[in-house]
């Protein structure tokens, strides 16, 4: 027997091995593969999850599901091809008896097939590791906030019939509204005739040649506007505003062509109230109920009547035209009903809403120092304060707290002139009897009451302790300490429940006319100030904890309580130990905090004047604080207490209810969050009486109010957790340096930076004042003069650690150059620059300026509060 005949297996043996392999491995695997795919193609699968060929070809799936579908099929086809190749190689191997080359090729094919099978299996494992969703055969589509969709009439009909939105998009029967459209014709197509006048609305045979044919309604040729869909969470908070002209303009000469508002409830007015009979419908889309607002072609429901250019072909005909035919179609200009030519997408976000007489809306969630920047100067007529966010789910209408906004409106730019506060009704934490009742002269009322009313504290302060009952100053016996403490703490209070003057989510007039039959007018609305126009708005968020305002000191002289000539009115938290103890402090009187509602400054208050060294008697001086305030100190110093000062006096009726302000003119007012020791220099409310040697007729502060506020914490400036109360605009920075400690060797003070990013504060150190000498002689160098400057961010070369050196530099300092604000610890670190002495604060200041985009727009005010140098 030859070697070949010994090693060559018999045909029967080869066939037996192949048949065994086929039965044990190939046949079950092939059957399983074929059966599962047949069932997949024939079974009723849900629209999302296991996908069918029909679904893919109809484009009813999103790209992520399509990728999964394709990857699964690629793997299945690859495996099937490998099995076919193995079967083919097996047959070739069986039939290759006596042919060594054919046997070798068959073996190689089988070997390569198994290598390919291994590669496919390994690839599948890699994909499975990277994306586990490949192993999940039923995926649940999560709800995606779609927002607002504009529908044609065909799109509306198909949507009700259950058509998929993606199909409607591809057919241009729906347009997703994701942003404002300043010119709708550029997006939704040319205006073409939707209905002709006369002949029952039938299209004339020759519309372009007929002299009598008149269009009744025109609409967009690409997506004829018929309905609005508000879908998902984005739709819940959205509003759509239609304008009759492009660029959001109105026909001011046509009252009927005012902007039209819609939200998911239906057609609403500019204040967000649903108009009767204009409610939305609901449509079931794949099991999801969505609100749909059908826009009628009736004037005012979404269509306007004005003169516009339109194509005279009918809408259906125009849509069928080629591009060349569309271009050559005749254009006419006539007075017709037409859809909006610009569309604004707005949201119901918490904040302040101002409305003009023309129903224009301005939304603000940060302060606006100049309404000219918004083309809204002296345009505001009504205001709406919104602190809730609407969330609609099906038929459930829910509201959640989304803000704590209130606003101060000013008649002049940069928060000057007269002002008026619009504050919502709130329930403050720790509410109880914490608001003192005061009389018309600003003096707290005591609990000693009879049939004639309650006495004020002045009438009970010195009972049994005064040796001089008629003359002032009053001279009291030493026992007055105990009587004084009891009288000043036995004050009549009312419950802390601020009613405010701005109903939640309801627009009210800024200038209510009390002489007309204005249904909105209530005297309490005017208690928060008076206005004739609005040019700037300062926005705050209130703090629930009323104790955020712990101490306010109003003094009759510059320099505040440190000036020995000042008489000071100290307002305190009535629950604080300092108020309850009522320790006598020379030149001070302590009253309860004037929370939330303005009250008059006391025209008669007994201020402790000290002890007579000879007699031991206690001296009390009767002081009027009305029209006398020259400084204000606020604690805490972190910007959490807003104090308003008004020049006019409040008037009350016999029942102590607010009646009106005492002056026909609106007066002036200023609001403060930081201590200001020189009101005569820095604030309009202090420029009264005798200022700078000039006698002025303008009254000083005569009324006061305090609002605990919640400053916005900086989150985008690394390393800083300061607070922002909103008094500058975007791209601006304001630095105030107050010199409070001046000596022959140094000048100490404080720096406050304010941007839209927040407040940053630090102690400062400068050279002493030496008449602005810039020499190095014994008489110099000197601190720079006080006054107003501009500044910019200066970038110098890299330091030794390859870091760019940044500095804020002042412009146009008289007789000086290169004056900067930088860090330093002692006067030896400066030759005239302003030193920031607190660690890390220079970097915080620079980062806040950069974050606000104010590198080239820094306003710097240096105020001398030391008196004479």
C-alpha positions in Angstrom: 0.0 0.0 0.0 1.4 3.4 -0.9 1.8 6.3 1.6 -0.9 8.3 -0.2 -3.4 5.5 0.1 -2.6 5.2 3.8 -3.1 8.8 4.7 -6.1 9.7 2.5 -9.4 9.3 4.3 -12.2 7.5 2.6 -15.2 9.3 1.1 -17.5 7.7 3.5 -15.5 8.8 6.5 -15.4 12.4 5.2 -19.2 12.5 4.5 -19.9 11.1 8.0 -17.8 13.8 9.7 -19.5 16.6 7.7 -23.0 15.2 8.3 -22.3 14.9 12.1 -21.0 18.5 12.2 -24.0 19.7 10.2 -26.5 18.1 12.6 -24.8 19.1 15.8 -23.8 22.7 15.0 -24.8 24.3 11.7 -28.4 23.1 11.4 -29.5 24.3 14.8 -27.7 27.6 14.5 -29.0 28.3 11.0 -32.6 27.4 12.0 -32.4 29.6 15.0 -31.1 32.5 13.0 -33.7 32.1 10.2 -36.6 31.6 12.7 -35.8 34.6 14.8 -35.4 36.9 11.8 -38.6 35.6 10.3 -40.5 36.3 13.5 -38.9 39.7 13.7 -40.1 40.6 10.3 -43.6 39.1 10.7 -44.3 40.0 14.4 -46.2 43.0 15.6 -43.5 45.1 17.4 -43.9 48.4 19.1 -43.0 51.5 17.1 -40.0 52.2 19.3 -37.6 49.4 20.2 -37.5 46.4 17.9 -37.5 48.0 14.5 -39.0 46.8 11.2 -37.9 47.4 7.6 -41.1 49.3 7.1 -40.4 51.7 10.0 -36.9 52.4 8.7 -38.0 53.1 5.2 -40.8 55.4 6.4 -38.2 57.4 8.4 -40.2 57.0 11.7 -37.2 56.3 13.9 -34.5 58.5 15.3 -30.9 58.1 14.3 -29.8 56.3 17.5 -32.3 53.5 16.9 -31.4 53.4 13.3 -27.7 52.8 14.2 -28.7 50.0 16.5 -30.9 48.5 13.8 -28.0 48.7 11.2 -25.4 47.2 13.5 -27.5 44.2 14.5 -28.3 43.5 10.8 -24.6 43.8 9.8 -23.6 41.3 12.4 -26.4 38.9 11.5 -25.5 39.0 7.8 -21.8 38.5 8.5 -22.6 35.4 10.6 -24.9 34.0 8.0 -22.2 34.5 5.3 -19.7 32.7 7.4 -22.0 29.7 7.9 -22.7 29.6 4.2 -19.0 29.6 3.5 -18.4 26.8 6.0 -21.2 24.7 4.4 -19.7 25.4 0.9 -16.2 24.4 2.2 -17.6 21.2 3.8 -19.2 20.1 0.6 -16.0 20.9 -1.3 -14.1 18.9 1.2 -16.4 15.9 0.8 -16.2 16.0 -3.0 -12.4 16.5 -3.1 -11.5 12.8 -2.6 -8.2 12.1 -4.4 -7.6 15.8 -5.1 -4.9 17.0 -2.6 -5.2 20.7 -3.9 -8.9 20.8 -3.5 -8.7 19.3 0.0 -6.1 22.0 1.0 -8.4 24.8 -0.4 -11.4 23.4 1.5 -9.5 23.1 4.7 -8.2 26.7 4.3 -11.7 28.0 3.6 -13.1 26.3 6.7 -10.2 27.6 8.8 -10.7 31.2 7.5 -14.4 31.0 8.1 -13.9 30.1 11.8 -11.3 33.0 12.0 -13.9 35.3 10.5 -16.5 34.0 13.0 -14.1 34.7 15.8 -13.5 38.2 14.5 -17.3 39.0 14.2 -17.9 37.6 17.7 -15.0 39.6 19.2 -16.2 42.8 17.4 -19.7 42.3 18.8 -18.3 41.9 22.3 -16.3 45.2 21.9 -19.4 47.0 20.6 -21.4 45.6 23.5 -18.9 46.8 26.0 -18.9 50.3 24.5 -22.6 50.5 24.0 -24.7 48.1 26.1 -27.9 49.2 24.3 -27.0 46.8 21.6 -28.1 44.0 23.8 -31.4 45.6 24.7 -34.1 44.5 22.3 -36.9 46.8 23.6 -36.0 50.4 24.2 -38.4 52.9 25.8 -38.3 56.3 24.3 -38.0 59.0 26.9 -40.0 62.2 26.7 -38.1 64.9 24.8 -39.2 68.5 25.3 -40.2 69.5 21.7 -41.3 73.1 22.4 -43.5 75.0 19.9 -44.6 73.8 16.5 -46.4 75.8 13.8 -48.9 73.7 11.7 -50.5 74.1 8.4 -54.1 73.0 8.0 -53.0 69.8 6.4 -50.5 69.2 9.1 -53.2 69.8 11.8 -55.5 67.3 10.0 -52.7 64.7 9.7 -51.6 65.1 13.3 -55.2 64.4 14.5 -55.2 61.3 12.3 -52.1 60.0 14.1 -49.3 61.0 11.7 -45.8 61.0 13.0 -44.4 64.5 13.5 -41.2 63.6 11.7 -43.2 62.7 8.7 -45.0 66.1 8.9 -41.6 67.8 9.1 -40.4 66.1 6.0 -43.6 67.1 4.2 -43.2 70.7 5.4 -46.5 70.7 7.1 -45.0 71.7 10.4 -42.4 74.2 11.4 -40.5 74.0 14.7 -40.4 77.4 16.4 -37.0 77.4 18.2 -36.3 81.2 18.1 -37.7 84.5 17.2 -38.5 85.1 13.5 -38.0 88.7 12.6 -39.2 88.1 9.0 -41.6 85.2 8.8 -41.9 85.4 5.0 -38.2 84.6 4.7 -38.8 81.3 6.7 -42.3 80.2 5.9 -42.4 81.2 2.3 -43.9 84.0 0.2 -47.4 85.3 0.9 -49.9 83.8 -1.6 -53.7 84.0 -1.8 -55.5 81.5 0.4 -59.0 82.8 -0.3 -60.5 85.2 -2.8 -63.2 87.6 -2.1 -66.6 87.1 -3.9 -67.8 84.2 -5.9 -68.2 82.2 -2.7 -64.5 82.3 -2.1 -63.7 80.4 -5.3 -60.4 81.1 -7.1 -61.0 83.1 -10.3 -60.1 81.4 -13.6 -57.5 84.1 -14.3 -56.4 85.6 -11.0 -53.6 87.5 -12.5 -55.6 89.0 -15.3 -58.9 89.7 -13.6 -59.4 93.3 -12.7 -62.2 92.4 -10.3 -60.6 89.6 -8.4 -59.7 90.7 -4.9 -57.8 88.6 -2.3 -59.6 88.1 1.0 -56.9 86.2 2.9 -53.3 85.5 2.1 -51.0 83.0 3.9 -47.5 81.6 3.7 -46.8 79.4 0.8 -44.4 77.0 2.5 -46.2 76.3 5.8 -49.7 78.0 5.7 -50.2 79.0 9.3 -53.2 77.3 10.9 -52.4 76.0 14.4 -49.8 76.1 17.2 -48.7 73.0 19.1 -47.2 73.4 22.6 -45.3 70.2 23.3 -43.4 69.0 26.4 -41.8 71.0 29.2 -40.5 73.7 26.8 -44.0 74.2 25.5 -45.4 74.5 29.0 -43.4 77.7 29.7 -43.5 79.2 26.2 -45.6 82.0 24.8 -45.9 82.9 21.1 -46.4 86.5 20.1 -47.6 87.4 16.6 -46.8 90.8 15.1 -48.4 92.4 12.1 -45.1 93.7 10.6 -41.6 92.3 10.2 -39.0 93.1 12.9 -41.7 92.9 15.6 -43.2 96.2 14.6 -46.9 97.2 15.1 -49.3 99.2 13.1 -49.5 102.0 15.6 -52.2 103.8 13.6 -54.4 100.7 13.7 -55.6 99.8 17.2 -56.9 96.4 16.0 -53.4 95.3 14.9 -52.0 94.9 18.3 -49.6 91.9 19.0 -51.5 88.6 19.7 -50.4 86.3 22.5 -50.7 82.5 22.7 -49.7 79.9 25.2 -50.7 76.2 25.7 -53.9 77.3 27.4 -55.1 79.2 24.3 -55.1 82.9 23.3 -54.1 85.1 26.2 -53.8 88.9 26.8 -50.5 90.6 27.3 -50.7 89.9 31.1 -51.1 86.2 30.5 -54.8 85.8 31.2 -56.8 83.4 29.0 -59.3 85.2 26.8 -62.8 83.8 27.1 -63.7 81.5 24.2 -60.1 81.2 23.0 -59.1 78.1 24.9 -56.8 75.5 23.4 -57.8 72.1 22.1 -56.1 68.8 22.8 -54.8 66.2 20.3 -53.7 62.6 21.1 -50.3 62.1 19.5 -49.0 58.5 20.0 -50.6 58.3 23.4 -49.4 61.8 24.4 -52.0 64.5 24.9 -50.7 67.8 23.6 -52.5 71.2 23.5 -53.2 72.7 20.1 -54.3 76.3 19.5 -56.2 76.7 16.2 -55.7 80.1 14.7 -58.8 81.5 13.2 -58.6 83.8 10.2 -60.9 86.2 12.1 -59.2 89.5 12.7 -57.3 89.6 15.9 -57.1 85.8 16.4 -53.7 85.5 14.7 -54.4 87.3 11.4 -54.0 91.0 10.8 -55.5 93.4 8.4 -53.0 95.7 6.7 -51.5 96.4 3.3 -49.0 93.7 2.3 -47.3 92.4 -0.9 -48.5 89.0 -2.0 -48.5 86.6 -5.0 -51.8 86.6 -6.8 -51.8 82.9 -7.6 -53.8 80.7 -5.2 -51.9 79.0 -2.4 -52.3 75.5 -3.9 -51.3 76.6 -7.3 -48.3 78.6 -6.1 -47.0 75.6 -4.1 -47.0 73.5 -7.3 -45.0 76.1 -9.3 -41.4 75.7 -10.2 -38.9 78.2 -8.9 -38.9 80.1 -12.2 -42.7 80.2 -12.2 -42.9 81.5 -8.6 -40.5 84.3 -9.5 -42.5 85.4 -12.4 -45.9 85.3 -10.6 -47.5 88.7 -10.3 -47.3 90.5 -7.0 -50.0 92.8 -5.7 -50.2 95.2 -2.8 -53.7 95.4 -1.1 -55.4 95.6 2.2 -56.0 92.0 3.2 -56.1 89.6 6.1 -52.7 88.1 6.5 -50.7 86.0 9.0 -48.0 87.5 11.3 -45.0 88.8 9.5 -42.8 88.4 12.6 -43.1 85.9 15.5 -41.5 86.1 18.9 -41.0 83.2 21.2 -41.1 84.1 24.9 -41.1 82.1 28.1 -42.9 82.4 31.4 -39.8 82.9 33.4 -39.8 84.4 36.9 -38.8 88.1 36.9 -40.2 91.5 36.2 -42.4 92.3 33.2 -43.1 95.9 32.1 -45.8 96.7 29.6 -46.3 99.8 27.5 -49.6 101.3 26.4 -49.1 99.6 23.0 -48.8 96.2 24.8 -45.1 95.9 24.2 -43.5 93.7 26.8 -40.0 94.0 28.5 -38.8 91.1 30.6 -36.1 91.8 33.1 -34.4 89.5 35.6 -31.5 91.8 36.4 -31.3 95.6 37.0 -31.5 98.0 34.1 -29.7 101.3 34.8 -30.9 102.8 31.5 -34.1 101.7 29.7 -32.9 103.5 26.6 -30.8 100.4 26.1 -34.0 98.4 25.6 -35.9 101.1 23.7 -38.3 101.3 26.6 -37.4 104.6 28.3 -40.6 106.3 29.7 -42.7 103.5 28.0 -43.6 101.4 31.0 -47.3 101.8 32.0 -48.0 98.6 33.9 -45.9 96.0 35.7 -46.2 92.3 36.6 -44.1 90.6 39.2 -43.8 86.8 38.6 -42.2 84.6 41.1 -43.9 81.3 40.1 -43.1 79.1 37.1 -46.1 77.5 35.4 -46.0 73.7 34.9 -48.9 72.2 33.1 -49.3 68.4 33.0 -52.4 67.3 31.2 -55.3 69.1 32.8 -53.4 69.9 36.0 -52.2 73.4 36.4 -49.4 73.7 38.9 -47.2 76.5 40.1 -43.9 76.3 41.9 -41.8 79.1 43.3 -39.2 80.1 40.8 -37.9 83.4 42.2 -38.3 86.0 44.9 -38.3 89.1 42.7 -39.3 92.6 43.5 -38.5 95.9 41.7 -37.7 99.5 42.4 -38.6 101.8 39.5 -36.9 105.1 39.1 -37.9 108.2 37.1 -34.3 109.0 36.0 -31.4 107.0 34.7 -29.0 105.0 36.9 -31.5 104.7 39.7 -32.0 108.4 40.5 -35.0 110.7 40.8 -38.3 109.6 42.3 -39.0 105.9 42.8 -41.6 103.4 43.5 -41.3 99.9 44.9 -43.4 97.0 43.6 -43.3 94.2 46.2 -45.3 91.0 46.3 -47.3 89.6 49.2 -45.1 87.2 51.1 -45.1 85.1 54.3 -41.8 85.9 55.9 -40.0 83.5 58.2 -40.5 84.1 61.9 -43.6 86.1 61.2 -45.4 87.4 64.2 -45.7 90.7 66.0 -42.5 92.3 64.7 -43.6 95.4 62.9 -44.1 98.4 65.1 -47.1 100.7 64.7 -46.1 104.3 64.4 -48.1 107.5 64.4 -48.1 110.0 61.5 -45.0 111.7 62.9 -43.0 108.5 62.8 -43.0 107.8 66.5 -43.7 104.3 67.7 -47.0 103.8 69.6 -47.0 102.3 73.0 -49.4 99.7 74.5 -50.9 102.3 76.8 -54.2 102.8 75.1 -57.6 104.2 76.1 -60.8 105.3 74.4 -58.9 108.1 72.7 -56.3 105.8 71.2 -52.8 104.8 72.0 -50.1 107.1 73.3 -46.7 107.3 71.5 -43.5 106.5 73.4 -42.7 110.1 73.8 -45.7 110.6 76.0 -44.8 107.7 78.4 -41.0 107.9 78.4 -40.4 110.0 81.5 -43.4 109.2 83.7 -42.4 110.0 87.3 -38.8 110.7 86.4 -38.7 114.1 84.8 -37.9 117.2 86.8 -38.6 119.5 83.9 -42.1 118.7 82.4 -42.3 121.6 79.9 -38.9 122.6 78.7 -36.5 120.9 76.4 -34.0 119.4 76.8 -35.8 117.4 79.4 -33.9 116.6 82.6 -34.6 113.2 84.1 -33.7 111.5 87.3 -31.2 108.5 87.2 -34.2 106.2 87.6 -35.2 107.0 84.1 -33.0 104.1 82.8 -35.5 101.5 84.1 -38.6 103.5 83.0 -37.0 104.3 79.6 -36.2 100.6 78.9 -39.7 99.6 79.8 -41.3 102.3 77.7 -39.2 101.6 74.6 -39.9 97.9 74.7 -43.6 98.2 75.5 -44.4 99.1 71.9 -47.5 98.2 70.0 -46.8 95.7 67.1 -48.7 94.2 64.3 -48.2 90.8 62.6 -45.4 90.6 60.1 -47.4 89.7 57.0 -46.4 92.0 54.1 -49.3 92.4 51.7 -47.2 94.3 49.2 -48.7 96.2 46.2 -47.9 93.7 43.4 -50.3 90.8 43.1 -48.6 87.6 41.9 -48.8 87.2 38.1 -51.2 90.1 37.7 -50.3 93.3 35.9 -51.1 96.5 37.7 -50.8 100.1 36.6 -47.6 101.9 37.6 -49.4 105.2 37.7 -53.0 104.5 39.0 -55.3 107.4 38.5 -57.0 108.0 41.8 -59.3 110.6 40.3 -60.8 108.2 37.7 -62.8 105.0 38.1 -59.6 102.9 37.9 -60.6 99.5 39.3 -57.0 98.7 40.1 -56.4 101.8 42.3 -55.9 101.3 46.0 -54.2 103.8 48.3 -51.8 101.1 49.5 -50.3 100.9 46.0 -49.0 104.4 46.4 -47.5 103.8 49.9 -44.4 102.4 48.2 -43.6 105.6 46.4 -44.7 107.9 43.5 -43.6 108.1 39.9 -44.3 110.1 36.8 -42.3 108.0 34.4 -39.8 105.0 34.4 -36.2 105.3 33.1 -34.4 102.7 35.1 -35.2 99.6 37.1 -33.4 98.0 40.0 -34.3 94.4 40.7 -33.8 92.4 43.9 -34.9 89.1 45.5 -36.3 89.3 48.9 -35.0 87.3 51.9 -37.5 85.1 53.8 -35.7 85.8 57.1 -36.6 89.4 58.1 -33.7 89.5 60.6 -31.3 90.0 57.6 -31.7 93.7 58.3 -30.2 93.9 61.8 -29.3 97.6 62.1 -29.7 100.9 60.3 -28.2 104.1 61.6 -29.4 107.5 60.2 -27.5 110.5 61.4 -27.8 114.2 61.0 -24.2 114.9 60.2 -21.6 113.5 57.8 -19.4 110.8 59.2 -22.2 109.0 60.8 -22.3 107.8 64.4 -18.5 108.5 64.8 -19.1 112.2 64.4 -19.6 113.6 68.0 -21.9 116.3 66.6 -24.3 113.8 65.0 -27.7 112.9 66.4 -28.5 109.4 65.3 -31.7 107.4 64.8 -30.9 103.7 65.2 -33.4 101.2 63.8 -33.0 97.6 65.2 -34.4 94.2 64.9 -37.0 94.3 67.8 -36.0 90.8 68.8 -32.3 91.6 69.1 -30.7 91.9 72.5 -29.4 95.4 71.7 -33.0 96.6 71.2 -34.4 94.8 74.3 -31.7 96.1 76.6 -32.2 99.7 75.4 -28.9 100.9 76.9 -28.6 104.6 76.7 -26.0 105.7 74.2 -25.2 109.3 73.9 -26.7 111.0 70.8 -28.8 108.0 69.9 -32.4 106.8 70.0 -33.4 103.2 69.2 -36.5 102.4 67.3 -37.9 99.1 65.8 -36.9 98.2 62.2 -39.2 99.7 59.5 -39.8 96.5 57.6 -41.5 96.2 54.2 -43.7 99.3 54.5 -42.4 102.9 54.4 -42.9 105.0 57.5 -42.1 108.6 58.3 -38.9 109.5 60.0 -39.7 110.9 63.5 -40.3 114.6 63.7 -40.0 114.4 67.4 -37.7 111.9 69.1 -36.0 112.1 72.4 -32.3 111.5 72.0 -30.1 110.8 75.0 -27.7 113.8 75.4 -25.5 112.5 78.2 -25.3 112.9 82.0 -24.9 116.3 83.8 -21.6 116.0 85.7 -22.8 118.3 88.5 -26.4 117.1 89.1 -26.2 113.6 87.8 -29.3 114.2 85.8 -29.9 112.5 82.5 -30.3 114.9 79.6 -32.7 114.2 76.6 -32.9 116.4 73.5 -36.0 116.6 71.3 -34.7 116.0 67.7 -36.5 116.0 64.4 -34.9 113.6 62.0 -37.2 114.5 59.1 -35.2 116.5 56.4 -32.0 116.1 58.4 -30.3 112.9 57.4 -26.7 113.2 56.1 -25.4 109.7 56.5 -26.5 106.1 56.6 -24.9 103.0 58.2 -26.2 99.5 57.4 -25.6 96.2 59.1 -24.8 93.6 58.1 -22.3 94.8 55.5 -22.8 92.0 53.0 -25.5 93.7 51.0 -28.5 91.7 52.5 -30.4 94.8 53.6 -31.9 97.3 51.2 -32.9 100.7 52.7 -35.0 103.2 50.9 -35.1 106.9 51.8 -37.9 109.2 50.5 -38.0 113.0 50.4 -41.8 113.2 50.8 -43.9 112.6 53.9 -46.6 110.0 54.2 -50.1 111.2 55.3 -52.5 109.0 57.3 -56.2 109.1 58.2 -57.6 109.1 61.7 -57.5 105.2 61.8 -53.7 105.4 61.0 -54.2 104.0 57.5 -52.0 105.4 54.7 -53.8 108.1 52.8 -51.3 109.8 50.4 -48.0 111.5 50.1 -47.8 115.1 51.3 -46.6 116.7 48.1 -48.1 117.0 44.6 -44.6 116.5 43.2 -43.0 113.1 43.3 -39.9 114.1 45.2 -36.7 112.1 45.2 -35.6 108.8 46.7 -32.5 106.7 46.9 -31.9 103.1 47.9 -28.8 101.7 49.7 -27.3 98.4 50.5 -24.0 99.7 51.8 -23.0 102.3 54.4 -22.7 105.8 53.0 -21.2 108.4 55.4 -21.5 111.4 53.0 -25.0 111.6 51.5 -24.5 115.2 50.6 -21.7 114.2 48.2 -22.8 110.9 46.8 -26.6 110.7 46.9 -29.4 112.9 45.6 -31.4 112.4 48.8 -28.6 114.1 50.8 -28.2 117.1 48.5 -30.7 119.3 50.5 -30.8 121.8 53.2 -27.3 123.4 53.4 -24.9 121.4 51.2 -21.5 122.9 50.3 -22.4 126.2 51.8 -25.5 126.6 49.5 -29.0 126.6 51.0 -31.2 124.3 48.9 -35.0 124.1 48.9 -35.0 120.4 48.2 -36.1 118.3 51.2 -33.9 115.5 52.6 -35.1 112.1 53.7 -38.5 112.2 55.4 -39.5 108.5 55.1 -37.7 105.2 55.3 -38.3 101.5 54.6 -36.1 98.4 54.9 -36.2 95.2 52.8 -34.3 92.1 53.7 -32.8 90.9 50.4 -31.1 87.8 49.1 -28.1 88.8 47.0 -27.2 86.6 44.1 -24.1 84.6 44.8 -21.3 84.6 42.2 -20.9 81.1 40.8 -18.8 81.7 37.7 -15.9 83.5 39.3 -13.4 81.1 40.8 -12.6 81.5 44.4 -15.3 84.1 45.2 -18.6 83.7 47.0 -19.6 87.3 47.1 -23.1 88.8 46.6 -24.7 90.9 43.9 -27.7 93.1 44.4 -27.9 94.5 40.9 -27.1 98.2 40.4 -25.0 98.1 37.2 -25.6 97.0 33.6 -24.1 94.3 31.5 -20.5 95.1 30.5 -20.1 97.7 33.3 -18.1 97.8 36.6 -18.4 100.3 39.3 -15.7 100.7 42.0 -16.3 102.9 45.1 -13.4 103.7 47.4 -14.3 105.3 50.7 -11.6 106.9 52.7 -12.6 106.6 56.3 -9.3 106.8 58.3 -6.9 109.6 57.5 -3.7 110.4 59.3 -0.3 112.0 58.6 1.2 108.6 57.8 -1.6 106.7 56.0 -5.1 106.7 54.5 -7.3 103.7 55.3 -10.6 102.9 53.7 -12.7 100.3 51.9 -13.3 99.3 48.3 -16.5 97.9 46.8 -16.6 96.6 43.3 -20.1 96.1 41.8 -20.8 94.3 38.5 -23.5 92.0 37.2 -21.3 89.2 38.6 -21.7 90.5 42.2 -20.1 92.5 44.9 -16.5 92.3 45.9 -15.2 94.2 48.9 -11.8 94.8 50.6 -10.0 97.1 52.9 -7.7 99.6 51.3 -4.6 101.5 52.2 -3.1 104.6 50.6 -0.5 107.2 51.2 -1.5 110.2 53.3 -2.8 113.3 51.6 0.1 115.7 50.7 -1.6 118.0 48.1 -1.1 115.4 45.3 2.6 115.7 45.5 4.2 113.1 43.2 7.8 113.6 44.2 10.0 111.5 46.4 10.9 114.5 48.6 9.9 114.7 52.3 6.6 116.4 51.2 5.7 113.5 48.9 4.5 111.3 47.5 0.8 111.8 48.2 -2.5 110.0 47.8 -4.4 111.0 44.7 -7.3 113.5 44.8 -10.8 112.3 45.6 -13.3 112.4 42.7 -14.7 110.4 39.8 -12.4 108.5 37.4 -12.6 105.9 34.6 -10.4 102.9 34.5 -9.4 99.9 32.4 -7.8 96.4 32.8 -4.1 96.6 32.1 -2.2 93.6 31.0 1.6 93.6 31.6 4.3 91.1 30.6 4.6 87.7 32.1 6.0 87.4 35.6 8.7 84.9 36.6 6.1 82.1 36.7 4.9 82.7 33.1 1.6 84.4 34.4 0.2 87.5 32.8 0.1 90.4 35.3 -3.3 92.2 35.4 -4.0 95.5 37.0 -6.8 98.0 37.1 -5.4 101.4 36.1 -7.1 104.8 36.5 -7.3 107.3 33.6 -6.6 111.0 33.7 -5.4 111.4 37.4 -4.3 115.0 37.7 -0.5 115.4 37.7 -0.1 111.6 38.1 0.5 108.6 35.8 0.2 104.9 36.1 -2.0 104.9 39.2 -3.3 101.4 39.7 -5.3 99.2 42.1 -3.2 96.3 43.4 -2.5 94.3 46.5 -0.2 95.5 49.3 0.3 95.3 53.0 1.8 98.7 54.0 2.3 102.2 52.6 5.8 101.2 51.6 4.2 99.1 48.8 2.8 102.2 47.0 3.9 105.4 45.4 0.4 106.6 44.9 -1.5 103.5 43.9 -4.4 102.2 45.9 -3.6 99.0 47.8 -6.0 96.2 48.4 -4.9 94.8 51.7 -7.0 91.6 52.0 -5.4 88.4 50.8 -6.7 87.2 47.4 -9.1 90.1 46.9 -7.1 91.7 44.0 -7.6 88.5 42.0 -11.3 88.3 43.0 -11.8 91.9 41.8 -10.0 91.3 38.5 -11.9 88.0 37.8 -15.3 89.7 38.5 -14.4 92.5 36.1 -13.4 90.0 33.4 -16.5 87.9 34.0 -18.7 90.9 33.5 -16.9 91.9 30.3 -16.1 95.3 31.8 -12.3 95.5 31.2 -12.7 98.7 29.3 -15.7 100.2 31.1 -14.8 100.7 34.8 -16.1 103.6 36.7 -14.2 104.6 39.8 -15.4 106.9 42.6 -13.1 107.9 45.4 -15.0 109.5 48.3 -13.3 111.3 51.2 -15.2 110.6 54.4 -12.4 111.8 56.7 -13.6 115.4 56.8 -10.6 117.7 56.3 -7.3 116.0 55.5 
